[in-house]
Amino acid sequence: MKKSWLKKTVVFGLILLFVGISAIPGMSSDIKKSNKNPLVLLDNGLEAYWSFNNQDNPGYDDSGNYHQGIVNGATWTLDGIKKGAMSFNGNSYISLPDFTSSDSQGTMVAWVKQSLPAGKAGLIYAEGDSSDNKPYIGLGFYGGQLFFARDVYGLSSNYQGKLDVGANDGEWHFVVFSSDGSTNHFYFDGQEVYLTWQDGNIPQGIWFNGQYTNTNSIGGCNRPDHWGYFDGTIDEVRIYNRALSQQEIIDLYTIFVSVTGGLGVNLIIQNKGTTDATNVQWQIHITGGNLGLIDITRSGTIDIIAPTESKKVGTGMFVGFGQIQITYNVGLETGTVNGAQLFILTVIK
């Protein structure tokens, strides 16, 4: 009797382990759907993304579009809003290839922390001319003011807008500049704000195309007078080739994702905002293992994540051995982490 029970247990265990590659579902009841195939590309229009999480190569473009940044004096720090970030000392910047000149619309997103004194300019992102101080275009701060400036010779093309948002308090803030080709929009900590424009000259849909610039930079404007070099910390810089919707911007501001292992790969999705996050799409893609035998995709939709609430989704258990790469998308949030698969146990590095 005992041998028969033991035999059945062993057989059942083998079935569980070797057929378990199809994953054992462990989703919470508020997941609308979960399947083994990709949904849609959740980072639609993402042209460049510098997460600054790679200490060995902090200028790496996580979008996969190879817009590698070259670090000039800035230093990597673990004190980011999401792991790594770049620290700027007022005399440093990151130079980038020119990739926005053909885009008539787009969105620039960044997390920043700074304590600039009143009247001191510090640019998050800018384009300029290496041999002349004009033309230029940039977004950043003037002390505690949100600041946008653009000049292409002559008063008719000179736009300068400011708004006091108290940004120089040494805390993390979320900044967005967006254009749909006809109207500009600015956001600070998830709320749309309206700048006061010099001489009442309001730009209409200006983006980074048509500026005739030859330098692109994070942390300052790379031009002869080195204008607007940032003093503070910048993290999670993204540039899209389309205008994000207000809801997409709110989701980027409020949704935070962490990756855990165990019996499968899990995402802990937290809403740090003040309103419900609805219809949150997620996707996990795992590749690697010995002989490249692991290739798993799971995806689904969470109906609602209330403010301060966290939801857990994942692949369920799967079998394999070796090093793995995990790519995830949650709404517009995207990331890649490395791990190892030890039979049924997933370890996140």
C-alpha positions in Angstrom: 0.0 0.0 0.0 2.8 2.4 1.0 4.8 1.6 -2.2 1.8 2.1 -4.4 1.1 5.5 -2.7 4.8 6.5 -3.1 4.8 5.4 -6.8 1.7 7.5 -7.5 3.3 10.5 -5.8 6.5 10.2 -7.8 4.5 9.9 -11.1 2.3 12.9 -10.2 5.4 14.9 -9.3 7.1 14.2 -12.6 4.0 15.1 -14.5 3.7 18.3 -12.5 7.4 19.3 -13.1 7.8 18.3 -16.8 4.4 19.1 -18.1 4.3 22.2 -15.8 6.0 24.2 -18.5 2.5 25.4 -19.5 2.5 27.3 -16.1 0.2 27.0 -13.2 -2.0 30.0 -13.0 -1.8 32.1 -9.8 -3.7 35.2 -10.9 -5.9 37.2 -8.6 -9.7 37.3 -9.3 -9.6 40.9 -10.7 -7.6 39.9 -13.8 -9.9 40.2 -16.7 -8.0 37.9 -19.0 -4.7 36.1 -19.1 -3.2 34.3 -22.0 0.0 32.8 -23.4 0.3 35.1 -26.3 1.3 38.8 -26.5 -1.5 41.4 -26.5 -0.2 44.5 -28.2 3.0 46.5 -28.1 2.5 48.4 -24.9 5.3 50.8 -25.5 3.8 52.2 -28.7 5.8 55.2 -30.0 8.6 54.9 -27.5 11.6 56.3 -29.4 14.2 56.5 -26.7 14.3 55.5 -23.0 17.1 56.0 -20.6 16.3 54.2 -17.3 19.9 54.7 -16.0 19.7 51.4 -14.3 22.8 50.0 -16.0 25.7 51.2 -13.8 28.3 49.9 -16.3 26.6 51.6 -19.3 24.4 54.4 -17.9 23.8 55.9 -21.3 22.2 52.8 -22.6 18.9 53.3 -24.5 16.4 50.8 -23.1 14.0 51.3 -26.0 16.1 49.1 -28.2 16.5 51.9 -30.7 20.2 52.3 -30.0 20.2 56.0 -29.1 23.3 55.6 -26.9 24.1 58.4 -24.6 27.7 59.5 -24.0 28.2 60.7 -20.4 30.3 63.9 -19.9 31.0 64.4 -16.2 27.7 63.1 -14.8 27.9 60.3 -12.3 25.7 57.2 -11.7 23.8 57.0 -8.4 21.6 54.3 -6.9 19.4 57.1 -5.5 16.9 57.1 -8.3 13.1 57.1 -8.3 13.4 53.6 -9.8 16.8 52.1 -8.9 19.7 53.9 -10.8 19.8 57.6 -11.9 22.3 60.2 -13.1 23.6 63.0 -10.9 24.6 66.3 -12.5 26.9 68.9 -10.9 26.1 72.0 -12.9 29.0 71.3 -15.3 28.1 68.0 -16.8 25.7 66.5 -19.4 24.9 63.4 -21.5 25.2 63.9 -25.3 22.8 62.0 -27.5 22.4 61.3 -31.3 19.9 63.5 -33.2 16.8 61.4 -33.6 13.9 63.8 -33.2 14.5 66.1 -36.3 11.9 64.3 -38.4 9.2 64.1 -35.8 6.4 66.8 -35.9 4.9 65.6 -32.6 6.1 63.8 -29.5 6.3 63.6 -25.7 9.3 64.0 -23.4 9.0 62.5 -19.9 11.4 62.6 -16.9 11.7 62.3 -13.2 13.9 65.0 -11.6 15.1 66.1 -8.2 16.9 69.5 -7.7 17.5 72.4 -5.4 18.4 75.2 -7.9 18.5 78.7 -6.5 16.1 81.3 -7.9 17.2 82.6 -11.3 19.5 79.6 -12.0 18.6 77.6 -15.2 18.9 73.8 -15.3 17.7 71.9 -18.4 16.4 68.4 -18.4 16.6 67.9 -22.2 17.7 70.4 -24.9 18.9 70.6 -28.4 21.4 73.3 -29.6 24.2 74.1 -32.0 27.8 73.2 -31.2 29.2 76.3 -32.9 26.6 79.0 -32.0 24.3 79.8 -29.1 21.3 79.8 -31.4 19.1 78.0 -32.4 18.1 76.1 -29.3 15.1 74.5 -27.6 14.9 73.1 -24.1 12.8 72.1 -21.1 13.9 72.4 -17.5 13.8 74.7 -14.5 14.5 78.2 -13.5 15.0 77.8 -9.8 11.6 76.4 -8.7 9.9 77.4 -12.0 9.1 75.0 -14.8 10.8 76.5 -17.8 10.6 76.1 -21.6 12.6 78.1 -24.1 13.1 78.1 -27.9 14.8 80.5 -30.2 15.6 80.3 -33.9 16.9 83.9 -34.6 14.5 86.7 -34.4 11.8 87.7 -32.0 9.0 85.9 -33.9 10.6 82.6 -33.1 11.6 83.4 -29.5 9.4 81.6 -26.9 10.0 81.6 -23.2 7.5 80.3 -20.7 7.7 79.9 -16.9 5.5 78.8 -14.1 6.4 78.6 -10.4 5.7 75.0 -9.3 8.1 74.9 -6.3 10.3 72.3 -8.1 13.5 73.2 -6.2 12.5 71.5 -2.9 14.9 68.6 -3.3 12.1 66.1 -3.8 11.4 63.9 -6.9 9.0 65.5 -9.4 7.5 64.2 -12.7 7.8 66.5 -15.7 6.2 66.1 -19.2 6.4 68.2 -22.4 4.1 67.1 -25.1 3.1 68.3 -28.6 0.4 67.0 -31.0 1.8 69.2 -33.8 -0.7 72.1 -33.1 -0.8 72.5 -29.3 1.8 72.2 -26.6 1.0 70.7 -23.2 3.1 70.7 -20.0 2.6 68.5 -16.9 4.0 68.6 -13.5 3.4 65.7 -11.1 0.6 64.3 -13.2 -1.3 67.6 -13.5 -1.5 69.7 -16.6 0.0 73.2 -16.0 0.0 76.4 -18.1 3.1 78.5 -18.4 3.2 82.3 -18.6 4.8 83.3 -21.8 7.2 86.2 -22.4 5.5 89.0 -24.3 2.4 86.8 -24.6 4.1 84.9 -27.5 2.6 81.4 -27.2 4.1 78.5 -29.2 1.7 76.5 -31.2 2.6 72.8 -31.3 6.4 73.3 -31.3 8.3 70.0 -31.1 12.0 69.3 -31.7 11.7 69.0 -35.5 12.8 71.9 -37.8 15.2 73.4 -35.2 18.3 73.0 -37.4 20.2 71.9 -34.3 23.1 69.4 -34.2 23.4 68.6 -30.5 21.0 66.7 -28.3 21.6 66.5 -24.5 20.2 65.5 -21.2 21.2 67.8 -18.4 22.0 71.0 -20.4 22.3 72.6 -23.8 25.5 71.6 -25.5 26.4 74.9 -27.2 29.4 77.3 -26.8 28.2 79.0 -23.6 27.2 75.7 -22.0 23.8 77.1 -21.1 21.5 75.5 -18.5 23.7 72.8 -17.2 21.6 70.9 -14.6 22.5 70.6 -10.9 20.5 67.7 -9.4 19.4 64.2 -10.3 17.6 63.0 -13.4 15.9 59.6 -13.9 13.6 57.7 -16.3 13.9 59.9 -19.4 11.6 58.8 -22.2 10.9 60.3 -25.6 7.9 59.2 -27.7 7.3 60.1 -31.3 3.6 60.8 -30.6 1.6 62.9 -28.2 0.6 60.8 -25.2 -2.9 61.1 -23.9 -3.5 62.6 -20.5 -4.4 59.2 -19.1 -1.2 57.7 -20.4 0.8 60.4 -18.7 -1.1 59.9 -15.4 -0.4 56.1 -15.6 3.4 56.8 -16.1 3.3 59.0 -13.1 1.4 56.7 -10.8 2.2 53.1 -11.8 5.3 51.5 -10.2 6.4 48.0 -11.0 8.7 45.6 -9.2 9.7 42.1 -10.3 10.0 39.1 -8.0 10.8 35.4 -8.5 9.9 32.2 -6.8 7.6 29.7 -8.5 7.6 31.8 -11.7 8.0 35.5 -12.5 5.7 37.9 -10.7 5.0 41.6 -11.2 4.0 43.7 -8.2 2.0 46.6 -9.7 1.4 49.6 -7.4 -0.8 52.6 -7.9 0.9 55.6 -6.1 -1.6 58.1 -7.5 -4.8 59.5 -6.0 -7.2 58.1 -8.6 -8.1 54.6 -9.8 -5.9 53.1 -12.5 -8.2 51.2 -14.9 -7.8 48.6 -17.6 -4.1 48.2 -16.9 -2.5 45.9 -19.5 0.5 43.9 -18.6 2.8 41.5 -20.3 5.8 39.3 -19.3 8.1 37.7 -21.8 10.9 35.3 -20.7 13.6 33.9 -22.9 16.9 32.0 -22.4 17.7 28.9 -20.5 20.1 26.1 -21.5 20.0 25.7 -25.3 17.5 28.6 -25.4 14.6 26.4 -24.6 12.7 28.9 -22.4 10.4 31.2 -24.4 7.3 32.1 -22.4 4.8 35.0 -22.7 1.9 35.8 -20.4 -0.3 38.8 -20.6 -3.6 40.2 -19.3 -5.6 43.2 -18.0 -6.3 44.4 -14.5 -9.7 46.1 -14.3 -8.9 48.5 -11.4 -6.0 49.3 -9.1 -7.2 51.7 -6.4 -4.9 54.4 -5.0 -2.1 53.0 -2.8 -3.2 49.4 -3.8 -0.9 46.8 -5.2 -1.8 43.9 -7.5 0.3 40.8 -8.2 0.3 39.0 -11.6 2.7 36.5 -13.0 3.5 33.5 -15.2 2.9 30.8 -12.7 5.4 28.0 -12.3 7.5 26.8 -15.3 10.4 24.4 -15.7 13.9 25.1 -17.0 17.6 25.6 -16.3 20.0 28.5 -17.0 20.2 32.2 -17.4 17.0 34.0 -18.4 16.0 37.5 -19.5 12.6 38.9 -18.4 11.0 41.8 -20.3 7.8 43.3 -18.9 5.3 45.9 -20.0 2.7 47.5 -17.7 0.7 50.1 -19.5 3.5 52.3 -20.9 6.0 51.2 -18.2 8.6 48.8 -19.7 11.7 47.1 -18.3 14.1 44.3 -18.6 15.7 42.3 -15.7 18.0 39.2 -15.7 17.5 36.1 -13.7 18.2 32.4 -13.5 15.9 29.4 -13.7 16.7 26.5 -11.3 14.3 23.8 -12.4 11.0 25.2 -11.0 12.5 28.1 -9.0 13.0 31.5 -10.6 15.7 33.8 -9.1 15.8 37.5 -10.0 19.3 39.1 -10.1 
